[in-house]
């Protein structure tokens, strides 16, 4: 990488005065990576750029995690527009290997992994792939050991977050753990999923030991939004659950619950309010900043209903990430629903849309809403998942139900492992709807729980939505049998972008099966 952006740290006060935002403004100069990173301030500024680099992959991630799940569908099934057909191809599991959104996500993610790798190199962090361990080498930057480890831990957390998403979406990908040249990249083939997970575990384990363990109410206002040891432990626990290492996840989750100081907000709506950002429920979020800096959230406009002018949101909506009728019905009587789903139009021409990220904007695609990555209810329900069917696990699920206006689960009304797993799945589905969690949950549950199968859930989804949605696709209209044939275990993974395969003249890069 030849150039980096000069990073500015801007603190903006809101109604919730402890909420601070780190943002990357316009580049002031082009600097060589060999001459930059000479001080703690410069490394910290570059790390802030890594945080800002987490925004770009999110612009398409919902297409792979909500649209391919039973939470969302493509809003215009009869459309012939190229973009809408791309959405439909993901929705029905027929994306081609040149799918633009897949490539955009891949490119943006690796770009930010590169940024993290440069920061880690300058901090002297070295990964040993054979041992799966991290070490620190001598550096010339004048920085205290505590500050060095904090910065390194944050960079490792961000890198692990990216690789965790990549390995779950694509399987084995390219394991780039240090800055490399273009020639070196062409000599590198895909690594196994096991090797990717080895790096993720090493990153998060080390990050958890390096970063601060201040309780939530002890965090300096300027540090809200930065990764902490608690966030690393929570994300590591999810990695362990994905690997079916439930016993390893339990102590991490218990530690977060007992010692982190994070807690539930009194109301679901309060969690996502732009006047209450980085509250006690948010262990980590990707931050956005409105105000014309090019760092605002587009999701209010993306997910708002199309063709409504400024009635719903200034600049109109794009009608994306359309809630399914099943989720709409499932949330009836649930106090979380008004935060999740809204309606526009008459009873005969009514449209559902995602409301979670919809707040007033001055400029289109320039919202204030942060994107939650890890919330405290996730910690609670992951512990329930790790422990399995018991009253103690039901109590963990019950802890998030009072604010939803729902009764508690007991061993008398949840009488089997199957009922417990369904209760857990449904509670997570609603609690984390439109937070890019549902697809990962379905795939994980399909391998770590005994009664939930991701492929079958999507097949059921096609049946539920067929008459009102999939039967309206432009000819040739897929039959239910054809839709069911599309969703296979192999197709749970996305294709490797064809450009990665075609542009490498030195190696044969294997494509994922069935593409």
Secondary structure, 3 states (H helix, E strand, C coil): CCCECCCECCCCCCCCCCCCCCECCCCCCCECCCCCCCEHHHHHHHHHHHHHCHHHHHHHHHHHHCCCCCCEECCCCCCCCHHHHHHHHHHCCCCCCCCHHHHHHHHHHHHHHHHHHHHHHHCCEEEECCCCEEEECCCCCECCHHHHHHHHHHHHHHHHHHHHHHHHHHCCCCCCCCCCCHHHHHCCCCCCHHHHHHHHHHHHHHHHHHCCCCCHHHCCHHHCCCCCHHHHHHHHHHHHHHCCCHHHHHHHHHHHHHHCCCCCCCCHHHHHCCCCCCCCCEEEEECCECCCCCECECHHHHHCCECCCCCCCCCCECCCCEECHHHHHHCCCCCCHHHHEEEECCCCCCEEEECCCCCCCCCCCCECCCEEEEEHHHHHHHHHHHHCCCHHHHHHHHCCCHHHCCCCCCCCCCCCHHHHHHHHHHHHHHHCCCCCCHHHHHHHHHHHCCCCCHHHHHHHHHHHHCCCCHHHCCCCCCCHHHHHHHCCCHHHCCCCCHHHHHCCCCCCCCCCCCC
